């Protein structure tokens, strides 16, 4: 009796449903690309189509029957997949585009089963022919399991502790902060610098200076040899470059760029700054509304090409592409995705976030962590949350009460670290010069100092340990 011929595990209908859903509902493409690879498809033609869709998506092009047809035609693949007729029929085979994640899980499961069968069959054959030992066969099968579940193995303390101790030893011997300096001395005292793998949320109401502070941190790090990228969803690249240049006007308060007047001294300072900026490793993507998948793929390329160490996203609520039941769930998905990018690429992700209107109803207008707009899982996902508050915006020129009663709030910004997963929380004051949209360490420039040098950036000094000030709803460690 002839042996039974069995086909490998597969689900062609689910494969076609995935491709059809991507054609019908572009909003679901991000979900599919986060779960699927071309190699997961059993039918080779479907893998070719998926790869074409992925290429279009990463290049920022829409995905529909026409664009995919043209892409495959340029690659000389259109006839191999069955022509345009096959593509137009895919959308008709979709039971429901809303169930695309379920279809993806089915196809991935079948692909993993094929991998497992193939590895076991190969091991059996090689054992029979004495090409490998049983131990080697086992290792081969385990390597296949690693492909199916790429999560890392458990690590022993013997492996972890020496590396952790080395970090602490370097702080002890060199007196340096453990992370990458923000360029602001007082802020570094609380944060210890920013750590690769961290998701840092920089939050505030409109006009508080979130973008200005984020840009300054990005520039300060780049100036010290730490390349960075800015996924600017709100502002254009030229607009951001102009803002950087206008920060360099020295002590000149007479120039008014928006009014059409720049002094000779200010223009000289701007030209000098332009020479410096040209050489800084800062890269800007101003392609507008971006999905999580686009940010992930573009950041991965920037990491590969330029070894960036920090990504600034301006700002979180302007990201797009998710189709969750509520806006809270959408923003929660974005924050989890950005945290995943930080961990996978071992970079800092500095994400700007708007606050809701609740501070407007308070007497002092100071924000708290629960004011994070469409908070979702932001509070849970973030390693650090920094809030920016400027009393001047609300015409509070003299602090009315509290420990700072009578304080002159001219050019003052409160920078409040309300969450710090691995350290103390606390608040520092900084100087904000509105005309330059620039932050400075408070000791570097005070309103009563005639000798203030706006252009000098203070060098970080070994920080003193601040008193711990836990957030209301968590301990600092």
N, C-alpha and C positions, 0 to 999 in steps of 0.2 A: 504494500500500500504506500503510495507516494506521501511524503510528509506534507502536512498542511502548510500552505503558504500564507503567512500573516503579514499584513501591511503594518508599517510602523504607526504608533499612535499619532492621530491627526484630527483636525476638525476644520475642514475647508470652509464650511458654512460660517463658522466663527471668524475665520480669516477674512472672508469676503465682507462680513458684517462690519468688521473694524475699518476696512478701507472705505466701504460705503458710508459709514458714519463720519469719517474724516472729510469726505466730499460733501456730505449733507450739512454737517455742523462744524464749521471751522473752530468754534469755541471749544470743542472737545479734543482738538489736536494736541494741545499741551498735555492733557491727561494721558493720551496714547503714547506720546513720545517719552514720557517719564517712565512708562512701564515696558515698552516694547523695543526690540531691535529687529533689523531685517532678518537676522539668523533664526528668529523664533518662528518664521513662517515655513511651513512644510512645502507648500507649492512655490516653486522658485519664482514664477511670474509675480506672485503676490509680494514677494520680497523685493523685487525690482521696483514695483509700484510704490511700496512703502518707502524705499530709499529715495525715490524721486520726490515724494511728498516731504520727507524730512529735509532734503536739500532746499526745497522751495521755502519751507518754514524758517529755516535758519537764515536764509537770505532776505527774510522779511516780505516774501511774496505771498499773495493769497493762494489758497488751495481750493481748486474747483476742477471740473472735468477739463476745461480748456487749458488751464495752466499746466496741469499734470500731463495732458496729451502732448503739449508743446515741449515740455521738459523731456519726456521719454523719446520724442521724435528727435530732439537735438542729440540725445545719447544713442541714437540708432537702436532703441529698445522697443519702440512702439509695436512693431509687427511681432516681436518675440512674445509680447504679453497678450497677444490676441487682438491688437488694434484698438482703435477708439471705441468700437462697439462693446468690447469687454468692460471698458471703464464706465461707459454710460449705463451698463447693466448693473454695476456694483451697488449704486444707490437704491435700486429697486429690490435688492436682496436684504436690506436692513430691516429687521423687525422693529427696532426702536433705537435711535441714536443715543437716547438717554442711558442705555445699558452698555455703552461701549467699554467701560471699565470691567464689567463682568465678562465681556467677550475677550478682552485682553488677558484676564486671568486664566480663561480656558485655554487659549492658544499658548501662553507661556507654560502652563502645566503640561500640555502635550509635548512641547519642545523639550522640557526637562526630562520627561519620560523617555524620549528618543535618545537624548544624551546618555542617560543612565543605561539603557539597553545596549547602546553602542559600546560604551566603556566596558560593560560586563562581557559582552561577546568577544571583544578584542582581548580582554584578559584571559578568557577561557581558551581561545585559540593559542595565545602565546604560552600559556601554561602547558597545554598539550604538546606543543612543539619544543618545550623546554627553553624557550627564548627568554623567559623571565621566571623569577621565583614567586612563590606565593606572597611573600612580603612585598615584592615589587608590584605585583598585580593589585594588591590592596592599596598601595600608594597611588597607583594609576586611578583607581576608582575614587579614592578620596580627593584627588585633584579635580575629578569631574564634579564631585559634590561641592567643591569650593567654587566652581563656575556657576553652579545652580544657586548656591547661597554664598555670595562673596563677602559676607560679614567676617570680620577678623576673629581669630581664635582668642580664647582667654589667655591673658598674660600673667605670669607669676610675679610676685613681689620682688623676687630676685632680679627680674628683668627691668621692672619699673622703677624701683627705689634708686638705683645708681643715677639714672638720668634726672630724676626729680631732685636728688641731692645736689647734682652738678649745677642745676639752675640756682638753687639757694646759695651754694658756695660762691657762684659768680657775683651774686648780689652782695654777699658778705665781703668778698675780697675787693671788688671794684667799686662798691658803693653806688651801683647803677640800679635803675628801676628794672623790674623783671620783664616788662613789656616794651613795646615801641612807643617812644615819647610822643605825646600830642603836640609838643612845642609850647605848652602852657604849664609853667612850673606848679602852680597851685592845683590845677586839675590833675596833674600827674601824681601829686601826693596822695590823692584818694584812689585813683584808678590804677596806679602802678604802671601806667602806660596801657596801651591796648594790645591784647593778645591774639595771635593768629588762631583761627577757629571760633572767635567770638562774634556774636551778633550784638551790635551796639545800637540802641535806639536813641536818636537825638530828637526830642519832641518839644513842641511849643505851639502857641497860638500864632496866627499870621502876624508878620512884621516883627517878630521877636529876634530874628537873625539866625534862624536854624541853618539856612544855606550858607550864610557868611561864615559861621563857626565851622561847619563841615568842610567848606573849601579851605579854610585856614589850616585845619588839621591835616587835610590831604596835602596841601602845599608844604607844611612844616615837615611831614614825613618824607615827602619827595626830596626836599632840600637836604635831608640826612641820608639819602641813598635808598629809600624805600619806595619803589614805584607804586603808583596808584591809578585807579580808573574811576570815572564818574559816569554812572548811568543816569543821565539827566533827563528825566521825563518831562520836567516843567520848563527848563530854560535851554536856549540854544548854545552851541559851543562858542560862537563869537560873543554872545552876551556874557558868558562866564569869563572869557578871556579879558573882556573890557573891565569886568568887575575886579579881576586880579590886578590889572594895570592901574586902575584908579586908586587902589589901596596904597600905591607907592608914592603919593604926592608929598611925602615929608611933612613938614609942619605948615604947609601952605593951606590956609583955610579960605583963601580968596577965590580959588577956582570953583567954577560951577559947570560941570560937564553937561548936565541936562539943560542948563540955561545958555549953553553955547559959548562959555568963556573959560579958558584955561591959561594960567599965567605961564610965563617963560620958564620960571623955576620949576613949576609943576611938570611941564612938558619934558624938561630935562630929566627929572626923576623917573617919569614914565618910560622914557627911552632907555634909561639904564635898567629899569625893571624888565623891559621887554627882552633885553639880552639875556637876563637870568632865566626868565620864564621859558624861553625857547629851548633851553637845555634841560629843563626839569622833566623827569619821567612821569608825566601826568597824561592820561589818555581819556578823551571824552566821547561818549556815545550819546548824541542828542536826537536819536531817531524817533522820539516821541513815545506814545504809549507802548509799553513793552510787557510781554508776558513773562511769566516765571521761566518758562523753557527758553525763551530768547535770551534772557539775562544769564541763565545758566550756561548756555552754549557759547555766548560771546565772552563771558568771563573766563570760561575754560580755555578759549583760544588766547585771551590776553595773558593768562597765567603761563601758557605754553610758550608764547612768543616773547613776552616782556617780563615774565616772572613777577607779576604784580603782587603786592602784599596787602593792599587794602582796596576794597570796592565801596564807593559811596553811591547809594540809591536815593535819588531826590525826586519824588518821595513815595513812601509805601502805599498810600491810598490811591495813587494814580496808576498803579500797576493794573494790568487787564488780563483777560483770557480765561478767568475761572468762571464756572457756571454753577455755583453753589446755591443752596436754597435761600441764603441770606447774605447780606453784605458782611456781617460779622464772621461768617464761615469763610467767605472769600479772603478777607484780610488775614484771618488765621492761617489759611493755606499759604499765603504769600510769606508770612513771617516764618512758618516752619520750613518753607522752601529756601529762604535766604539763610536760615541757620544751617540747613543741610549743605548749601553751597560753601559756607564758611568752613565747615568741618571737612568736606570732601577735598577742597582745594587748599586747605590750611592757610586761609587768609582772614583778615578782618573784614567784616561787612558792617559798614556804618550806614544805617537806614534812617532817613529822616521821616518823621511822622507828625501829622496834624493832631491837635487836641480838639475835643468837642467844645461846646459853648459854655460848659458849666462854670469855668473860671470867671466868665463875665458877670455871673450872679453873685459872686463873693465880694465882700467889702474890699479885700486887698488884691483880689484877682489872681492870687498865687495858684499855680496848678498842682495837682496831686496825681499819683500814678493812675488812679481810676479814671482820669480825664482823657486817657488815650482814646482817640476817636476810633469807633468800631473795633474796640480793643481785642476781640477774638482771643487768640492765644499769645498775643504779643508779650504780655507780662510773663507768661510761662516760658516762651522761647528765648527771650532776650537774656544775655549774660550781664549786660549793663544797660540801664535806662538813665539818660541824662535829660533834664528839663531846663529850658532856657526861659527866663522871665526878666523883663525890663520894666520897672515901675514907670519910667518916663512915658511909655506908650499909653498909660492910663492917666497921665498928668499928675502922678504922685511924685512930686519933686523933693519932698521931705518925708522921711519915713514916719508915719503917724504914731506907731505904738510898738510894743515888744522890746526885745533886747537891743534893737537898733534904732529905737525911737530918736528922732532928731537927725538921723543920718541924711547927708546930702545925696540924693539919688541921681544927680546929674551924670550922664554918660555911664551909668552903672547897670551891670547885668548880673543877675543871680544865676549861677550854674549849679543845679541841684542834682547830685547823683543819688537817685531815689532807689535804685536797685543795683547791687553789685554781688554777683553770685559767689565770688571768691574773695571778698574783702569788705572793708567798711564802707558805709554810705556817708554822705556829708554834703555840705554846701560851700561853694567858694564864690567870691565876687570877682568880676572882671570888668574892665573898661570897654565900652562899645562906642566907637566914634561913628555916628550915623552917616555923616557925609562921605566917609570912606567905606562904610559897611564892613568895619574891621574891628576885631577883638584884640585886646592886649591884656597881659597880666596886670593886675591892679597896681602893684608896686612899680611897674614900668611907666605907667602914666596915671596921674591923679588930676582931677580938675583944678586943684590948687597949686599944681606944679608948672611953673613957667618954662622949665628946662626940659620938659617932656620930649623924648625922641620917639616919634610915632613909628619910625621905620626900623628901629633896632628890635631884633627878636632876642629876648632873654635866653641865655643858655640854661638848660636844666641843671639843677643842683641836686645832690643826694637829699631825698625827702626825709623829713622827720615823720615818725609814725603818728598819724592823726588819731584823735580820740574816736572811738567807734560810735557810730550813730545809726543803729539798725533802722530799716524801714519799718513802718507800722505793722506790716503783715508778714515779716520774715526776719530771720536772724542773718547777720552778714556772712557767716561761714556755713 
